[in-house]
Amino acid sequence: MTVKMEAVAAQAKSGYWHESARPLAGLVFVAPLLLTYEAGVLWLGPDAIRNAADVWLRGLLDLLGFTQYFLLPIVTCGLLLAWHYLAQQPWRLNWGVLYGMLLESLVFGFLLVLVAGWQGRLFAGGLAACAADAADGGEPLAAVVIAYLGAGIYEEVFFRLLLLSGAASVCRWAGLSWRASWVTGALATSLLFAAAHYRLDVTLLGWHFATGHGEIFAWSTFVFRLLAGLTFSALFVLRGFGVTVGTHAAYDLFTLIV
């Protein structure tokens, strides 16, 4: 009986849902998107559109004295490899899971589009609740597609891989349970994720802070982006980094169609 139970447990750990959530699978799944984005930005040159998370991450590296252009994608790959190593995951990959991850991403991305449409009709009288904010309408289609790929990657690196994981770790250190830590971290980082899409112009204690990018604030889009942030957080915890990035990118690209 013990041998049978161990065999069942081993099979569960090697099944699709476990394999596809591993950091190594996420890295392999995201790598083509990452390469396409970085190559596309170089190809487009001045016409390229960078999302805020990309700019912030590169700015942070610049402040630390690391100005090499390709360092950010290298750091992204290094973080996933380090996560895989620290989690003591086996260094093997079932390549077949990548097809399932692609299907998952498309399905979750399309469901998010449906939620955006429903939420838009509810709050804005039929207007789209939340199109990805990289485009103003006059950019070349190639630039918009590349920008949406970058948003799917680097917004998830910044808000989920770094901030959410860090917030949950701090909450655990403060004594919260595993579930409470991730829920608290998801709420906090999803609020930041939603707010990051808007222009800010505030004065606090004599300090003036303003951003030159983003949309004008609207409750309808803010509520949806908060829900989207919570969705991406849940996917990150339950389905791993790869499916989360794929879902985010799929949603952004679907907005071009609908």
C-alpha positions in Angstrom: 0.0 0.0 0.0 2.8 2.4 0.9 4.6 1.7 -2.4 1.4 2.3 -4.3 0.8 5.6 -2.5 4.3 6.7 -3.3 3.8 5.8 -6.9 0.6 7.9 -7.1 2.4 10.9 -5.4 5.3 10.6 -7.9 2.9 10.5 -10.8 1.0 13.6 -9.5 4.3 15.5 -9.3 5.2 14.5 -12.9 1.7 15.2 -14.4 0.9 18.2 -16.6 -0.4 20.5 -13.9 2.8 20.2 -11.9 5.2 20.1 -14.8 3.8 23.1 -16.5 4.0 25.2 -13.4 7.7 24.6 -12.9 10.1 27.6 -13.4 12.1 25.8 -16.0 9.0 25.1 -18.1 8.0 28.8 -17.6 11.4 29.9 -18.9 11.3 27.7 -22.0 7.8 28.8 -22.7 8.5 32.5 -22.3 11.9 32.5 -24.1 10.5 32.9 -27.6 8.3 35.8 -26.5 11.3 37.4 -24.8 13.5 37.0 -27.8 10.8 38.3 -30.1 10.2 41.4 -28.0 13.9 42.3 -27.6 14.7 41.7 -31.2 11.5 43.6 -32.2 12.5 46.6 -30.1 16.0 46.7 -31.8 14.4 46.3 -35.2 11.8 49.1 -34.7 14.4 51.5 -33.3 12.7 54.9 -32.6 9.3 53.5 -33.4 9.5 51.0 -30.6 7.1 51.3 -27.6 8.4 50.2 -24.2 6.0 49.6 -21.3 6.5 51.2 -17.9 7.7 48.0 -16.2 10.5 47.6 -18.8 11.6 51.2 -18.3 11.5 50.9 -14.5 13.5 47.6 -14.4 16.1 49.0 -16.8 16.2 52.2 -14.8 16.9 50.3 -11.6 19.7 48.4 -13.3 21.1 51.7 -14.5 21.1 53.1 -10.9 23.0 50.0 -9.8 25.6 50.7 -12.5 24.6 48.0 -14.9 23.9 49.6 -18.3 24.3 46.7 -20.7 21.2 46.5 -22.9 20.7 42.7 -22.8 21.2 42.5 -19.0 17.5 42.7 -18.2 16.5 39.6 -20.2 19.5 37.8 -18.8 18.5 38.7 -15.3 15.0 37.5 -16.0 16.3 34.1 -17.2 18.6 34.0 -14.2 15.8 34.6 -11.7 13.7 31.7 -13.1 16.8 29.4 -13.1 17.5 30.4 -9.5 13.9 29.8 -8.5 14.0 26.4 -10.2 17.3 25.5 -8.3 16.1 26.8 -4.9 12.9 24.8 -5.3 15.0 21.7 -5.9 13.1 20.9 -9.1 14.5 18.2 -11.4 16.5 19.6 -14.4 14.3 17.9 -17.1 11.5 19.1 -19.2 8.5 17.4 -20.8 8.3 19.4 -24.0 4.8 18.3 -24.6 3.5 20.5 -21.7 4.4 23.6 -23.8 1.4 23.0 -26.1 -0.9 22.7 -23.1 0.6 26.0 -21.7 -0.1 27.7 -24.9 -3.7 26.5 -25.0 -4.2 27.5 -21.3 -2.8 31.0 -22.1 -5.2 31.5 -25.0 -8.2 30.3 -23.1 -7.5 32.4 -20.0 -6.6 35.4 -22.1 -9.9 35.1 -24.0 -11.9 34.7 -20.8 -10.3 37.9 -19.5 -11.4 39.7 -22.7 -15.0 38.5 -22.0 -14.7 39.8 -18.5 -13.4 43.1 -19.8 -16.4 43.4 -22.2 -18.9 42.6 -19.4 -17.3 45.0 -17.0 -17.2 47.7 -19.7 -20.9 47.3 -20.3 -21.6 47.4 -16.6 -19.5 50.5 -15.7 -19.1 52.4 -18.9 -22.2 51.9 -20.9 -20.8 49.5 -23.4 -17.3 51.0 -23.8 -14.3 48.6 -23.6 -13.2 48.4 -20.0 -9.5 48.0 -20.5 -7.5 47.9 -23.7 -3.8 47.5 -23.1 -2.4 51.0 -22.7 0.7 50.9 -24.9 -1.0 52.3 -28.0 -2.6 55.7 -28.6 -4.0 54.7 -32.0 -1.4 56.1 -34.4 1.5 53.6 -33.9 2.5 51.0 -36.5 0.8 47.6 -35.9 4.2 45.9 -35.5 5.2 48.3 -32.8 1.9 47.7 -30.9 2.3 43.9 -31.1 5.9 44.0 -29.9 4.9 46.3 -27.1 2.1 44.0 -25.9 4.5 41.1 -25.8 6.8 43.2 -23.6 4.0 44.1 -21.3 3.1 40.5 -20.9 6.7 39.6 -19.9 8.1 42.5 -17.9 4.9 43.5 -16.1 4.8 39.9 -14.8 8.5 40.0 -13.9 8.0 43.2 -12.0 4.6 42.8 -10.3 4.4 39.0 -9.8 7.9 37.5 -9.9 9.5 40.3 -7.9 6.9 42.3 -6.0 4.3 39.6 -5.3 6.9 37.0 -4.2 8.7 39.6 -2.1 5.4 40.8 -0.5 4.4 37.3 0.4 7.8 36.6 1.9 7.6 39.7 4.1 4.1 38.7 5.2 5.4 35.2 6.1 8.3 36.7 8.0 5.7 38.8 9.9 3.9 35.7 11.0 1.0 35.4 8.6 0.0 32.0 7.3 1.0 30.8 3.8 -2.5 31.6 2.3 -2.9 34.9 4.1 0.6 36.0 3.0 -0.2 35.4 -0.7 -3.6 36.9 -0.5 -2.3 40.0 1.2 0.6 40.3 -1.3 -1.8 39.8 -4.2 -4.1 42.6 -3.1 -1.3 45.0 -2.5 0.5 44.3 -5.7 -2.7 44.3 -7.8 -3.5 47.7 -6.5 -0.1 48.9 -7.6 -0.5 47.1 -10.9 -3.8 48.9 -11.6 -2.5 52.3 -10.5 0.7 52.0 -12.6 -1.3 52.4 -15.8 -2.3 56.0 -15.1 -0.7 59.4 -15.1 0.2 60.7 -11.7 0.5 64.3 -10.6 0.5 64.6 -6.9 2.2 66.8 -4.2 2.9 65.2 -0.9 4.7 66.9 2.0 6.2 69.4 -0.3 7.4 66.8 -2.8 5.9 66.9 -6.3 5.7 63.6 -8.2 4.4 63.3 -11.8 4.6 60.7 -14.6 4.5 61.6 -18.3 3.0 58.3 -19.4 -0.3 56.4 -18.8 -4.0 57.1 -19.2 -6.2 59.5 -17.4 -7.7 57.8 -14.4 -11.1 56.2 -14.7 -12.8 53.9 -12.2 -14.1 51.6 -14.9 -10.6 50.7 -16.2 -9.1 50.8 -12.7 -11.5 48.2 -11.4 -10.9 45.9 -14.3 -7.1 46.2 -14.0 -7.4 45.4 -10.3 -9.4 42.3 -11.2 -6.8 41.5 -13.9 -4.0 41.9 -11.4 -5.7 39.5 -9.0 -6.2 37.0 -11.8 -2.6 37.2 -12.8 -1.6 36.8 -9.2 -3.7 33.7 -8.8 -2.3 32.2 -12.0 1.2 32.9 -10.8 0.6 31.1 -7.6 -1.4 28.2 -9.0 -0.1 27.8 -12.6 3.4 29.3 -12.6 5.2 32.1 -14.4 4.9 30.8 -17.9 1.1 30.5 -18.1 0.8 33.9 -16.3 2.9 35.6 -19.0 1.2 33.8 -21.8 -2.2 34.8 -20.5 -1.2 38.5 -20.1 0.3 38.6 -23.6 -2.7 36.8 -25.1 -5.2 39.2 -23.5 -3.3 42.2 -24.7 -3.1 40.8 -28.3 -6.8 39.8 -28.2 -7.6 43.5 -27.6 -6.2 44.3 -31.0 -8.8 42.0 -32.5 -11.9 42.8 -30.5 
